[in-house]
Protein backbone atom coordinates (compact mmCIF):
# COMPACT_ATOMS: atom_id res chain seq x y z
CA UNK A 1 0.00 0.00 0.00
CA UNK A 2 1.22 3.51 -0.77
CA UNK A 3 0.89 6.06 2.05
CA UNK A 4 -1.38 9.04 1.30
CA UNK A 5 0.63 12.21 1.95
CA UNK A 6 -2.15 14.60 0.83
CA UNK A 7 -3.54 15.25 4.31
CA UNK A 8 -0.07 15.91 5.73
CA UNK A 9 0.85 18.19 2.80
CA UNK A 10 -2.38 20.17 3.21
CA UNK A 11 -1.88 20.53 6.98
CA UNK A 12 1.68 21.78 6.42
CA UNK A 13 0.42 24.29 3.81
CA UNK A 14 -2.22 25.45 6.29
CA UNK A 15 0.49 26.12 8.91
CA UNK A 16 2.49 28.15 6.37
CA UNK A 17 -0.63 30.18 5.47
CA UNK A 18 -1.39 30.73 9.16
CA UNK A 19 2.13 32.10 9.66
CA UNK A 20 1.71 34.48 6.72
CA UNK A 21 -1.57 35.77 8.20
CA UNK A 22 0.03 36.20 11.62
CA UNK A 23 2.96 38.10 10.13
CA UNK A 24 0.61 40.36 8.17
CA UNK A 25 -0.79 41.59 11.49
CA UNK A 26 2.67 42.56 12.79
CA UNK A 27 3.21 46.23 12.08
CA UNK A 28 6.20 47.39 10.11
CA UNK A 29 7.06 51.00 9.31
CA UNK A 30 4.90 50.94 6.17
CA UNK A 31 1.16 51.41 6.02
CA UNK A 32 -0.66 48.25 5.01
CA UNK A 33 -4.41 47.56 5.21
CA UNK A 34 -3.88 43.96 6.38
CA UNK A 35 -2.79 45.26 9.79
CA UNK A 36 -6.43 46.13 10.46
CA UNK A 37 -7.74 42.67 9.49
CA UNK A 38 -7.86 41.41 13.07
CA UNK A 39 -9.62 44.48 14.48
CA UNK A 40 -13.33 44.46 15.24
CA UNK A 41 -15.39 47.58 15.89
CA UNK A 42 -18.61 47.50 17.85
CA UNK A 43 -21.17 48.81 15.39
CA UNK A 44 -24.87 48.17 14.84
CA UNK A 45 -25.04 46.14 18.04
CA UNK A 46 -22.37 43.60 17.12
CA UNK A 47 -18.65 43.36 16.45
CA UNK A 48 -17.71 43.79 12.80
CA UNK A 49 -14.35 43.86 11.06
CA UNK A 50 -13.27 47.28 9.86
CA UNK A 51 -13.22 46.21 6.21
CA UNK A 52 -16.93 45.33 6.59
CA UNK A 53 -17.62 48.87 7.73
CA UNK A 54 -15.79 50.75 5.01
CA UNK A 55 -13.19 50.93 2.29
CA UNK A 56 -9.54 50.83 3.41
CA UNK A 57 -6.84 52.18 1.11
CA UNK A 58 -3.19 53.19 1.37
CA UNK A 59 -2.95 56.98 1.30
CA UNK A 60 0.85 57.20 1.46
CA UNK A 61 3.77 55.25 2.95
CA UNK A 62 2.76 56.08 6.53
CA UNK A 63 -1.03 56.38 6.43
CA UNK A 64 -4.23 54.60 5.50
CA UNK A 65 -7.57 56.13 4.59
CA UNK A 66 -10.77 54.52 5.86
CA UNK A 67 -13.94 55.64 4.12
CA UNK A 68 -16.86 54.18 6.10
CA UNK A 69 -19.99 53.22 4.19
CA UNK A 70 -21.95 54.92 6.99
CA UNK A 71 -20.41 57.95 8.72
CA UNK A 72 -22.26 57.08 11.96
CA UNK A 73 -19.68 54.33 12.66
CA UNK A 74 -16.61 56.62 12.46
CA UNK A 75 -16.32 56.88 16.26
CA UNK A 76 -16.67 53.10 16.62
CA UNK A 77 -13.86 52.48 14.12
CA UNK A 78 -11.70 55.13 15.79
CA UNK A 79 -12.23 53.54 19.20
CA UNK A 80 -11.32 50.06 17.88
CA UNK A 81 -8.05 51.32 16.41
CA UNK A 82 -7.06 53.41 19.42
CA UNK A 83 -7.78 50.65 21.94
CA UNK A 84 -5.79 48.07 19.94
CA UNK A 85 -2.14 47.48 20.80
CA UNK A 86 -0.99 48.39 17.28
CA UNK A 87 0.42 51.79 18.26
CA UNK A 88 -1.45 53.63 15.51
CA UNK A 89 -2.94 57.11 15.71
CA UNK A 90 -6.17 58.23 14.06
CA UNK A 91 -7.48 61.55 12.83
CA UNK A 92 -11.11 62.00 11.86
CA UNK A 93 -12.29 64.36 9.13
CA UNK A 94 -15.51 64.89 7.19
CA UNK A 95 -14.76 62.01 4.77
CA UNK A 96 -13.71 59.35 7.25
CA UNK A 97 -10.56 58.40 9.11
CA UNK A 98 -6.86 58.69 8.48
CA UNK A 99 -4.77 56.06 10.26
CA UNK A 100 -1.19 57.20 10.82
CA UNK A 101 1.71 54.79 11.26
CA UNK A 102 4.30 56.47 13.49
CA UNK A 103 8.00 55.79 12.93
CA UNK A 104 9.07 52.63 14.77
CA UNK A 105 11.57 53.03 17.57
CA UNK A 106 14.50 50.65 17.80
CA UNK A 107 13.02 49.11 20.97
CA UNK A 108 9.70 48.53 19.22
CA UNK A 109 11.48 46.94 16.25
CA UNK A 110 13.29 44.52 18.58
CA UNK A 111 9.98 43.67 20.27
CA UNK A 112 8.28 43.07 16.92
CA UNK A 113 11.08 40.76 15.75
CA UNK A 114 10.73 38.86 19.02
CA UNK A 115 6.97 38.47 18.44
CA UNK A 116 7.63 37.25 14.89
CA UNK A 117 10.12 34.67 16.23
CA UNK A 118 7.51 33.44 18.69
CA UNK A 119 5.00 33.01 15.86
CA UNK A 120 7.64 31.12 13.84
CA UNK A 121 8.26 28.79 16.79
CA UNK A 122 4.50 28.21 17.20
CA UNK A 123 4.38 27.23 13.53
CA UNK A 124 7.34 24.87 13.91
CA UNK A 125 5.73 23.20 16.94
CA UNK A 126 2.52 22.72 14.96
CA UNK A 127 4.49 21.19 12.07
CA UNK A 128 6.20 18.75 14.44
CA UNK A 129 2.78 17.80 15.80
CA UNK A 130 1.60 17.06 12.26
CA UNK A 131 4.70 14.92 11.71
CA UNK A 132 4.03 12.98 14.93
CA UNK A 133 0.43 12.32 13.88
CA UNK A 134 1.63 10.98 10.53
CA UNK A 135 4.31 8.81 12.19
CA UNK A 136 1.75 7.31 14.58
CA UNK A 137 -0.45 6.52 11.59
CA UNK A 138 2.50 4.77 9.87
CA UNK A 139 3.22 2.73 13.03
CA UNK A 140 -0.44 1.73 13.22
CA UNK A 141 -0.45 0.68 9.57
CA UNK A 142 2.71 -1.39 10.09
CA UNK A 143 1.13 -3.21 13.06
CA UNK A 144 -1.96 -3.92 10.97
CA UNK A 145 0.23 -5.30 8.19
CA UNK A 146 -0.69 -2.61 5.65
CA UNK A 147 2.92 -1.31 5.40
CA UNK A 148 6.17 -3.29 5.47
CA UNK A 149 9.07 -2.27 7.72
CA UNK A 150 11.18 -1.14 4.74
CA UNK A 151 8.27 0.91 3.41
CA UNK A 152 7.77 2.42 6.88
CA UNK A 153 11.35 3.72 6.93
CA UNK A 154 11.02 5.12 3.41
CA UNK A 155 7.76 6.89 4.34
CA UNK A 156 9.29 8.26 7.56
CA UNK A 157 12.21 9.68 5.55
CA UNK A 158 9.77 11.29 3.10
CA UNK A 159 7.76 12.80 5.97
CA UNK A 160 10.94 14.24 7.50
CA UNK A 161 11.92 15.72 4.12
CA UNK A 162 8.48 17.34 3.84
CA UNK A 163 8.84 18.76 7.36
CA UNK A 164 12.30 20.14 6.56
CA UNK A 165 11.00 21.77 3.36
CA UNK A 166 8.04 23.34 5.13
CA UNK A 167 10.27 24.58 7.96
CA UNK A 168 12.61 26.15 5.41
CA UNK A 169 9.68 27.95 3.74
CA UNK A 170 8.52 29.29 7.10
CA UNK A 171 12.02 30.49 7.97
CA UNK A 172 12.18 32.32 4.62
CA UNK A 173 8.85 33.99 5.41
CA UNK A 174 10.27 34.99 8.81
CA UNK A 175 13.46 36.38 7.23
CA UNK A 176 11.42 38.59 4.89
CA UNK A 177 9.30 39.86 7.78
CA UNK A 178 12.38 40.48 9.94
CA UNK A 179 13.92 42.51 7.12
CA UNK A 180 10.70 44.55 6.77
CA UNK A 181 10.66 45.29 10.49
CA UNK A 182 14.30 46.25 10.80
CA UNK A 183 14.46 48.48 7.69
C-alpha positions in Angstrom: 0.0 0.0 0.0 1.2 3.5 -0.8 0.9 6.1 2.0 -1.4 9.0 1.3 0.6 12.2 1.9 -2.1 14.6 0.8 -3.5 15.3 4.3 -0.1 15.9 5.7 0.9 18.2 2.8 -2.4 20.2 3.2 -1.9 20.5 7.0 1.7 21.8 6.4 0.4 24.3 3.8 -2.2 25.4 6.3 0.5 26.1 8.9 2.5 28.1 6.4 -0.6 30.2 5.5 -1.4 30.7 9.2 2.1 32.1 9.7 1.7 34.5 6.7 -1.6 35.8 8.2 0.0 36.2 11.6 3.0 38.1 10.1 0.6 40.4 8.2 -0.8 41.6 11.5 2.7 42.6 12.8 3.2 46.2 12.1 6.2 47.4 10.1 7.1 51.0 9.3 4.9 50.9 6.2 1.2 51.4 6.0 -0.7 48.2 5.0 -4.4 47.6 5.2 -3.9 44.0 6.4 -2.8 45.3 9.8 -6.4 46.1 10.5 -7.7 42.7 9.5 -7.9 41.4 13.1 -9.6 44.5 14.5 -13.3 44.5 15.2 -15.4 47.6 15.9 -18.6 47.5 17.9 -21.2 48.8 15.4 -24.9 48.2 14.8 -25.0 46.1 18.0 -22.4 43.6 17.1 -18.6 43.4 16.4 -17.7 43.8 12.8 -14.4 43.9 11.1 -13.3 47.3 9.9 -13.2 46.2 6.2 -16.9 45.3 6.6 -17.6 48.9 7.7 -15.8 50.7 5.0 -13.2 50.9 2.3 -9.5 50.8 3.4 -6.8 52.2 1.1 -3.2 53.2 1.4 -3.0 57.0 1.3 0.9 57.2 1.5 3.8 55.3 2.9 2.8 56.1 6.5 -1.0 56.4 6.4 -4.2 54.6 5.5 -7.6 56.1 4.6 -10.8 54.5 5.9 -13.9 55.6 4.1 -16.9 54.2 6.1 -20.0 53.2 4.2 -22.0 54.9 7.0 -20.4 57.9 8.7 -22.3 57.1 12.0 -19.7 54.3 12.7 -16.6 56.6 12.5 -16.3 56.9 16.3 -16.7 53.1 16.6 -13.9 52.5 14.1 -11.7 55.1 15.8 -12.2 53.5 19.2 -11.3 50.1 17.9 -8.0 51.3 16.4 -7.1 53.4 19.4 -7.8 50.6 21.9 -5.8 48.1 19.9 -2.1 47.5 20.8 -1.0 48.4 17.3 0.4 51.8 18.3 -1.5 53.6 15.5 -2.9 57.1 15.7 -6.2 58.2 14.1 -7.5 61.6 12.8 -11.1 62.0 11.9 -12.3 64.4 9.1 -15.5 64.9 7.2 -14.8 62.0 4.8 -13.7 59.4 7.3 -10.6 58.4 9.1 -6.9 58.7 8.5 -4.8 56.1 10.3 -1.2 57.2 10.8 1.7 54.8 11.3 4.3 56.5 13.5 8.0 55.8 12.9 9.1 52.6 14.8 11.6 53.0 17.6 14.5 50.7 17.8 13.0 49.1 21.0 9.7 48.5 19.2 11.5 46.9 16.2 13.3 44.5 18.6 10.0 43.7 20.3 8.3 43.1 16.9 11.1 40.8 15.7 10.7 38.9 19.0 7.0 38.5 18.4 7.6 37.3 14.9 10.1 34.7 16.2 7.5 33.4 18.7 5.0 33.0 15.9 7.6 31.1 13.8 8.3 28.8 16.8 4.5 28.2 17.2 4.4 27.2 13.5 7.3 24.9 13.9 5.7 23.2 16.9 2.5 22.7 15.0 4.5 21.2 12.1 6.2 18.8 14.4 2.8 17.8 15.8 1.6 17.1 12.3 4.7 14.9 11.7 4.0 13.0 14.9 0.4 12.3 13.9 1.6 11.0 10.5 4.3 8.8 12.2 1.7 7.3 14.6 -0.5 6.5 11.6 2.5 4.8 9.9 3.2 2.7 13.0 -0.4 1.7 13.2 -0.4 0.7 9.6 2.7 -1.4 10.1 1.1 -3.2 13.1 -2.0 -3.9 11.0 0.2 -5.3 8.2 -0.7 -2.6 5.7 2.9 -1.3 5.4 6.2 -3.3 5.5 9.1 -2.3 7.7 11.2 -1.1 4.7 8.3 0.9 3.4 7.8 2.4 6.9 11.4 3.7 6.9 11.0 5.1 3.4 7.8 6.9 4.3 9.3 8.3 7.6 12.2 9.7 5.5 9.8 11.3 3.1 7.8 12.8 6.0 10.9 14.2 7.5 11.9 15.7 4.1 8.5 17.3 3.8 8.8 18.8 7.4 12.3 20.1 6.6 11.0 21.8 3.4 8.0 23.3 5.1 10.3 24.6 8.0 12.6 26.2 5.4 9.7 28.0 3.7 8.5 29.3 7.1 12.0 30.5 8.0 12.2 32.3 4.6 8.8 34.0 5.4 10.3 35.0 8.8 13.5 36.4 7.2 11.4 38.6 4.9 9.3 39.9 7.8 12.4 40.5 9.9 13.9 42.5 7.1 10.7 44.5 6.8 10.7 45.3 10.5 14.3 46.3 10.8 14.5 48.5 7.7 
